[in-house]
């Protein structure tokens, strides 16, 4: 990717100029390696990007699509968020299992069967593939009429905060990690259900991923600030009258507690299991990288 094209990408996405240096140093070489690997693959390469909320996953996925296009490869970017159950489905889960399952995000709130079906259709290119999309401003999935349709894909990029997460031992679930768990999940039924879904359903999705990338935050403490910036960005993009599902700071502080247990565990055990590890500082600059491919 030439410098002018990269500069145009940065302008389009409203990124700081420092992102160009980061991209040239780390992400352009990574995409070059993946391009070489794709040329020998029997099916479209599937790349998974893990990172906490606000770490830059979706921006990296978009950049990779652009970089791959420069190399004459057609790529599509998906988010695990696109496969959330509908609001109605989560309300049903909340009623039948635990009220906290109304809130999107944790394992057990995604339609993993749909995600696996979509990735397999992209792998085998049997027909034009419809890509689900989720509207966070409405906390619900877009109708099928608004789903993207793609074909002849060379590389699939899927990003998600809990991609690659492992289930914990039941004993580890007994101690609450925050006030949400202490006050709203006193008996541990919600976190036990989330853990079981992670163990039973999610490996079918994770096993489809060929190469893993992690944008590793310094700690869970960064999540509030980074997600706060994301909410502000969403608010700026949202038309007046549809912003009622966006969160204020108090709601956001409660919301991220849903993710804390799994995030803190991933920060410990996932770095040794990924192919491309980018360790971030609090400003999301890359302070260290490990490339295992």
VOPAGU-2260 file (C-alpha; in pm, 1 decimal, decimal comma):
REM VOPAGU-2260
SITE   aa  ch    i         X         Y         Z
SITE  UNK   A    0       0,0       0,0       0,0
SITE  UNK   A    1     152,8     330,2    -101,9
SITE  UNK   A    2     177,9     617,0     145,9
SITE  UNK   A    3     -91,5     824,6     -20,6
SITE  UNK   A    4    -343,4     538,2      -9,8
SITE  UNK   A    5    -262,4     478,3     356,3
SITE  UNK   A    6    -301,8     849,1     428,6
SITE  UNK   A    7    -642,0     840,9     257,3
SITE  UNK   A    8    -745,9     545,7     475,5
SITE  UNK   A    9    -641,5     737,6     786,4
SITE  UNK   A   10    -841,0    1044,4     679,2
SITE  UNK   A   11   -1149,6     837,7     596,7
SITE  UNK   A   12   -1147,9     668,9     937,4
SITE  UNK   A   13   -1056,9     981,5    1133,4
SITE  UNK   A   14    -735,8     829,9    1269,6
SITE  UNK   A   15    -435,0    1015,2    1411,2
SITE  UNK   A   16    -133,0    1053,3    1184,0
SITE  UNK   A   17      64,7     828,8    1418,9
SITE  UNK   A   18    -146,0     538,9    1290,7
SITE  UNK   A   19      39,7     554,7     959,1
SITE  UNK   A   20     372,5     479,8    1126,4
SITE  UNK   A   21     216,8     194,1    1322,8
SITE  UNK   A   22      57,3      47,8    1011,7
SITE  UNK   A   23     374,3      68,3     803,9
SITE  UNK   A   24     589,4     -86,3    1073,5
SITE  UNK   A   25     361,3    -367,6    1190,5
SITE  UNK   A   26      47,5    -426,7     988,3
SITE  UNK   A   27     177,6    -396,7     632,1
SITE  UNK   A   28     443,4    -669,8     691,9
SITE  UNK   A   29     182,8    -891,5     859,1
SITE  UNK   A   30     -49,2    -861,4     559,7
SITE  UNK   A   31     242,8    -941,2     327,5
SITE  UNK   A   32     299,6   -1266,1     518,3
SITE  UNK   A   33     -69,2   -1352,7     510,6
SITE  UNK   A   34     -85,2   -1280,8     137,6
SITE  UNK   A   35     194,8   -1530,0      78,1
SITE  UNK   A   36      17,0   -1787,4     291,3
SITE  UNK   A   37    -311,4   -1733,3     113,9
SITE  UNK   A   38    -150,9   -1805,6    -222,3
SITE  UNK   A   39     -87,4   -2164,7    -107,5
SITE  UNK   A   40    -416,8   -2220,2      74,2
SITE  UNK   A   41    -684,7   -2458,6     -49,1
SITE  UNK   A   42    -964,6   -2226,2      62,6
SITE  UNK   A   43   -1004,6   -1862,2     165,6
SITE  UNK   A   44    -781,9   -1782,7     462,4
SITE  UNK   A   45    -977,7   -1703,4     780,0
SITE  UNK   A   46    -807,5   -1457,5    1015,9
SITE  UNK   A   47    -931,4   -1390,5    1368,9
SITE  UNK   A   48    -856,1   -1065,4    1552,6
SITE  UNK   A   49    -891,4   -1055,5    1931,3
SITE  UNK   A   50    -881,7    -744,1    2147,0
SITE  UNK   A   51   -1072,4    -572,4    2424,4
SITE  UNK   A   52   -1342,1    -319,3    2342,5
SITE  UNK   A   53   -1192,0     -11,1    2182,0
SITE  UNK   A   54    -852,3    -166,9    2111,8
SITE  UNK   A   55    -877,6    -106,6    1736,0
SITE  UNK   A   56   -1000,0    -443,6    1607,0
SITE  UNK   A   57   -1250,8    -311,7    1355,7
SITE  UNK   A   58   -1005,2     -47,4    1231,0
SITE  UNK   A   59    -736,7    -312,1    1181,0
SITE  UNK   A   60    -985,1    -537,7    1000,8
SITE  UNK   A   61   -1081,2    -252,5     766,1
SITE  UNK   A   62    -714,9    -170,4     706,3
SITE  UNK   A   63    -640,3    -534,0     623,7
SITE  UNK   A   64    -924,8    -541,0     370,0
SITE  UNK   A   65    -772,9    -230,9     206,3
SITE  UNK   A   66    -417,6    -367,7     215,2
SITE  UNK   A   67    -528,0    -700,0      67,9
SITE  UNK   A   68    -714,0    -522,6    -212,0
SITE  UNK   A   69    -387,3    -348,5    -300,3
SITE  UNK   A   70    -247,4    -700,8    -345,5
SITE  UNK   A   71    -537,4    -802,6    -571,2
SITE  UNK   A   72    -708,0   -1008,9    -302,0
SITE  UNK   A   73   -1075,2    -971,9    -217,8
SITE  UNK   A   74   -1141,5    -973,7     156,1
SITE  UNK   A   75   -1444,7    -931,4     377,7
SITE  UNK   A   76   -1445,5    -813,4     739,8
SITE  UNK   A   77   -1693,1    -953,8     988,7
SITE  UNK   A   78   -1741,1    -894,0    1357,6
SITE  UNK   A   79   -1850,5   -1145,7    1617,5
SITE  UNK   A   80   -2089,5    -863,2    1713,5
SITE  UNK   A   81   -2271,1    -920,9    1384,4
SITE  UNK   A   82   -2384,1   -1257,1    1518,9
SITE  UNK   A   83   -2549,8   -1142,0    1839,5
SITE  UNK   A   84   -2888,5   -1295,3    1896,8
SITE  UNK   A   85   -3171,1   -1056,4    1822,6
SITE  UNK   A   86   -3306,9    -848,8    2107,1
SITE  UNK   A   87   -3617,2   -1068,3    2120,6
SITE  UNK   A   88   -3404,4   -1383,0    2147,2
SITE  UNK   A   89   -3196,7   -1232,9    2429,7
SITE  UNK   A   90   -3509,8   -1127,8    2615,9
SITE  UNK   A   91   -3625,1   -1488,7    2595,5
SITE  UNK   A   92   -3288,7   -1609,2    2732,5
SITE  UNK   A   93   -3315,6   -1354,7    3011,2
SITE  UNK   A   94   -3659,8   -1483,5    3100,9
SITE  UNK   A   95   -3574,1   -1853,7    3086,4
SITE  UNK   A   96   -3218,3   -1857,6    3226,7
SITE  UNK   A   97   -3096,3   -1531,4    3383,7
SITE  UNK   A   98   -3184,5   -1159,7    3349,4
SITE  UNK   A   99   -2823,4   -1064,8    3268,6
SITE  UNK   A  100   -2847,6   -1250,0    2936,4
SITE  UNK   A  101   -3057,1    -963,1    2803,8
SITE  UNK   A  102   -2730,2    -769,5    2769,9
SITE  UNK   A  103   -2538,9    -848,7    2452,6
SITE  UNK   A  104   -2172,2    -937,7    2456,9
SITE  UNK   A  105   -2083,5   -1245,3    2658,4
SITE  UNK   A  106   -2064,2   -1601,0    2525,7
SITE  UNK   A  107   -2416,6   -1734,6    2510,7
SITE  UNK   A  108   -2552,5   -1417,9    2346,6
SITE  UNK   A  109   -2416,5   -1498,4    1999,5
SITE  UNK   A  110   -2576,2   -1717,5    1734,4
SITE  UNK   A  111   -2269,0   -1936,5    1689,8
SITE  UNK   A  112   -2448,2   -2178,8    1455,9
SITE  UNK   A  113   -2516,6   -1887,6    1218,9
SITE  UNK   A  114   -2154,8   -1768,5    1243,8
SITE  UNK   A  115   -2022,3   -2116,6    1164,0
SITE  UNK   A  116   -2259,5   -2150,5     868,7
SITE  UNK   A  117   -2153,3   -1814,9     724,6
SITE  UNK   A  118   -1781,6   -1889,0     759,3
SITE  UNK   A  119   -1821,4   -2232,2     601,2
SITE  UNK   A  120   -2015,2   -2085,8     308,7
SITE  UNK   A  121   -1736,2   -1830,7     261,9
SITE  UNK   A  122   -1480,5   -2111,3     278,4
SITE  UNK   A  123   -1644,0   -2321,7      10,8
SITE  UNK   A  124   -1784,6   -2041,4    -207,1
SITE  UNK   A  125   -2096,5   -2237,1    -296,6
SITE  UNK   A  126   -2300,1   -1923,9    -366,9
SITE  UNK   A  127   -2332,4   -1555,9    -286,8
SITE  UNK   A  128   -2312,5   -1526,8      91,1
SITE  UNK   A  129   -2528,0   -1293,9     301,0
SITE  UNK   A  130   -2338,7   -1136,9     593,9
SITE  UNK   A  131   -2547,4   -1050,9     901,6
SITE  UNK   A  132   -2499,1    -705,2    1050,3
SITE  UNK   A  133   -2591,5    -574,1    1395,8
SITE  UNK   A  134   -2717,5    -224,3    1475,7
SITE  UNK   A  135   -2574,5    -127,4    1815,0
SITE  UNK   A  136   -2773,2     194,3    1824,9
SITE  UNK   A  137   -3091,6     -16,2    1827,9
SITE  UNK   A  138   -2938,9    -312,3    2015,1
SITE  UNK   A  139   -3076,3    -545,6    1750,8
SITE  UNK   A  140   -2981,0    -723,7    1432,0
SITE  UNK   A  141   -3048,4    -548,0    1103,7
SITE  UNK   A  142   -3323,0    -710,5     893,3
SITE  UNK   A  143   -3195,8    -953,6     630,3
SITE  UNK   A  144   -3277,2    -703,0     358,1
SITE  UNK   A  145   -2988,6    -488,9     489,3
SITE  UNK   A  146   -2730,7    -767,3     515,3
SITE  UNK   A  147   -2424,4    -740,8     292,0
SITE  UNK   A  148   -2385,5    -994,8      10,9
SITE  UNK   A  149   -2040,7   -1108,3    -102,6
SITE  UNK   A  150   -1886,1   -1365,2    -335,5
SITE  UNK   A  151   -1546,0   -1484,3    -458,5
SITE  UNK   A  152   -1369,9   -1400,5    -132,5
SITE  UNK   A  153    -997,8   -1472,6     -88,2
SITE  UNK   A  154    -960,0   -1375,6     278,3
SITE  UNK   A  155   -1212,9   -1361,5     562,1
SITE  UNK   A  156   -1136,3   -1142,9     865,0
SITE  UNK   A  157   -1344,7   -1184,0    1179,4
SITE  UNK   A  158   -1287,3    -975,2    1490,1
SITE  UNK   A  159   -1429,8   -1009,7    1837,4
SITE  UNK   A  160   -1347,6    -937,4    2199,5
SITE  UNK   A  161   -1383,8   -1301,2    2313,1
SITE  UNK   A  162   -1244,7   -1478,3    2007,5
SITE  UNK   A  163   -1015,1   -1756,0    2131,2
SITE  UNK   A  164   -1131,9   -1743,0    2493,3
SITE  UNK   A  165   -1117,9   -2062,7    2698,1
SITE  UNK   A  166   -1372,1   -2173,8    2955,8
SITE  UNK   A  167   -1263,3   -2163,7    3319,5
SITE  UNK   A  168   -1275,8   -2439,4    3578,7
SITE  UNK   A  169   -1601,4   -2433,7    3772,1
SITE  UNK   A  170   -1406,0   -2363,5    4091,4
SITE  UNK   A  171   -1281,3   -2034,8    3941,9
SITE  UNK   A  172   -1639,2   -1915,3    3899,4
SITE  UNK   A  173   -1723,6   -1920,0    4268,2
SITE  UNK   A  174   -1548,9   -1593,7    4354,0
SITE  UNK   A  175   -1715,2   -1284,5    4206,8
SITE  UNK   A  176   -1477,3   -1051,5    4022,6
SITE  UNK   A  177   -1685,6    -731,5    4046,1
SITE  UNK   A  178   -2001,5    -578,1    4189,4
SITE  UNK   A  179   -2214,2    -696,7    3896,8
SITE  UNK   A  180   -2138,5   -1058,9    3976,6
SITE  UNK   A  181   -2174,6   -1006,7    4352,8
SITE  UNK   A  182   -2504,7    -821,6    4335,2
SITE  UNK   A  183   -2679,3    -953,7    4023,0
SITE  UNK   A  184   -2537,4   -1306,0    3998,5
SITE  UNK   A  185   -2502,1   -1400,2    4361,8
SITE  UNK   A  186   -2557,4   -1773,4    4298,0
SITE  UNK   A  187   -2330,5   -1779,1    3991,8
SITE  UNK   A  188   -2597,8   -1908,1    3752,4
SITE  UNK   A  189   -2524,9   -1645,1    3484,0
SITE  UNK   A  190   -2147,1   -1685,9    3482,4
SITE  UNK   A  191   -2183,3   -2063,8    3489,5
SITE  UNK   A  192   -2412,7   -2052,9    3184,6
SITE  UNK   A  193   -2173,4   -1819,4    3000,7
SITE  UNK   A  194   -1882,8   -2050,6    3082,8
SITE  UNK   A  195   -2070,6   -2359,3    2963,1
SITE  UNK   A  196   -2166,1   -2195,6    2633,1
SITE  UNK   A  197   -1803,7   -2092,2    2582,3
SITE  UNK   A  198   -1688,4   -2450,7    2639,3
SITE  UNK   A  199   -1958,4   -2620,0    2431,1
SITE  UNK   A  200   -2049,9   -2390,5    2140,8
SITE  UNK   A  201   -1758,3   -2160,9    2062,4
SITE  UNK   A  202   -1482,5   -2411,2    1969,5
SITE  UNK   A  203   -1673,2   -2492,1    1647,3
SITE  UNK   A  204   -1619,1   -2129,0    1542,6
SITE  UNK   A  205   -1266,2   -2089,9    1676,0
SITE  UNK   A  206   -1150,0   -2407,4    1499,0
SITE  UNK   A  207   -1231,4   -2252,0    1160,4
SITE  UNK   A  208    -977,5   -1972,4    1211,4
SITE  UNK   A  209    -644,4   -2025,1    1032,8
SITE  UNK   A  210    -441,3   -1738,1    1179,1
SITE  UNK   A  211    -483,0   -1543,9    1501,8
SITE  UNK   A  212    -404,4   -1178,7    1576,4
SITE  UNK   A  213    -425,4   -1020,2    1922,6
SITE  UNK   A  214    -426,0    -651,2    2011,0
SITE  UNK   A  215    -334,7    -691,5    2377,8
SITE  UNK   A  216    -438,9    -418,3    2620,1
SITE  UNK   A  217    -214,7    -341,5    2919,6
SITE  UNK   A  218    -500,4    -439,2    3153,3
SITE  UNK   A  219    -876,5    -444,1    3188,5
SITE  UNK   A  220    -855,4     -91,3    3333,6
SITE  UNK   A  221    -821,0      48,4    2979,8
SITE  UNK   A  222   -1156,9     -88,1    2868,7
SITE  UNK   A  223   -1372,9     188,5    3019,4
SITE  UNK   A  224   -1174,3     471,1    2860,8
SITE  UNK   A  225   -1146,7     300,9    2523,0
SITE  UNK   A  226   -1510,5     194,7    2512,9
SITE  UNK   A  227   -1614,4     543,8    2623,4
SITE  UNK   A  228   -1438,9     684,3    2316,7
SITE  UNK   A  229   -1619,9     427,3    2101,1
SITE  UNK   A  230   -1959,8     529,2    2241,4
SITE  UNK   A  231   -1881,0     894,7    2170,8
SITE  UNK   A  232   -1790,4     802,1    1813,0
SITE  UNK   A  233   -2117,4     609,5    1773,2
SITE  UNK   A  234   -2309,1     905,7    1911,8
SITE  UNK   A  235   -2151,8    1138,3    1655,1
SITE  UNK   A  236   -2248,3     901,2    1374,0
SITE  UNK   A  237   -2602,3     843,0    1496,2
SITE  UNK   A  238   -2891,3    1052,0    1367,7
SITE  UNK   A  239   -3093,8    1249,7    1618,3
SITE  UNK   A  240   -3377,6    1037,7    1755,5
SITE  UNK   A  241   -3203,7     699,4    1735,0
SITE  UNK   A  242   -2941,8     742,4    2006,5
SITE  UNK   A  243   -3153,9     609,5    2291,6
SITE  UNK   A  244   -2965,8     277,2    2296,7
SITE  UNK   A  245   -2624,4     441,6    2338,3
SITE  UNK   A  246   -2477,2     438,9    2688,9
SITE  UNK   A  247   -2382,3     715,1    2927,2
SITE  UNK   A  248   -2079,6     672,5    3156,8
SITE  UNK   A  249   -2273,3     510,8    3439,8
SITE  UNK   A  250   -2436,1     258,3    3207,9
SITE  UNK   A  251   -2102,1     193,4    3040,9
SITE  UNK   A  252   -1933,0     121,8    3374,2
SITE  UNK   A  253   -2193,1    -144,9    3448,2
SITE  UNK   A  254   -2187,3    -279,1    3092,2
SITE  UNK   A  255   -1814,8    -353,9    3080,2
SITE  UNK   A  256   -1835,1    -554,1    3402,1
SITE  UNK   A  257   -2010,8    -822,8    3197,8
SITE  UNK   A  258   -1681,2    -872,1    3012,9
SITE  UNK   A  259   -1431,7    -846,0    3297,3
SITE  UNK   A  260   -1394,4   -1211,3    3397,3
SITE  UNK   A  261   -1326,0   -1344,6    3049,8
SITE  UNK   A  262   -1114,5   -1045,5    2946,0
SITE  UNK   A  263    -880,1   -1075,9    3242,2
SITE  UNK   A  264    -837,3   -1447,7    3177,1
SITE  UNK   A  265    -763,9   -1390,2    2807,3
SITE  UNK   A  266    -499,0   -1129,8    2886,5
SITE  UNK   A  267    -319,5   -1406,7    3074,1
SITE  UNK   A  268    -357,6   -1712,5    2853,6
SITE  UNK   A  269    -424,9   -1597,3    2495,9
SITE  UNK   A  270     -94,2   -1421,4    2412,0
SITE  UNK   A  271      95,4   -1751,6    2393,0
SITE  UNK   A  272    -163,8   -1899,3    2153,8
SITE  UNK   A  273    -180,0   -1635,0    1879,5
SITE  UNK   A  274      28,7   -1599,4    1564,4
SITE  UNK   A  275      59,0   -1218,5    1572,1
SITE  UNK   A  276      72,5   -1052,1    1913,2
SITE  UNK   A  277      70,8    -672,1    1935,5
SITE  UNK   A  278     108,0    -540,6    2290,8
SITE  UNK   A  279     -48,8    -196,7    2330,6
SITE  UNK   A  280      12,0      83,5    2577,0
SITE  UNK   A  281    -270,6     292,9    2725,2
SITE  UNK   A  282    -270,0     512,9    2413,8
SITE  UNK   A  283    -297,7     206,1    2186,7
SITE  UNK   A  284      54,9     247,7    2052,2
SITE  UNK   A  285     232,0     -83,8    1994,2
SITE  UNK   A  286     509,5    -118,5    2247,4
SITE  UNK   A  287     607,4    -475,9    2161,2
SITE  UNK   A  288     516,0    -736,9    1900,1
SITE  UNK   A  289     568,3   -1108,3    1856,3
SITE  UNK   A  290     521,5   -1256,6    1506,8
SITE  UNK   A  291     520,4   -1634,8    1514,3
SITE  UNK   A  292     456,1   -1700,7    1144,3
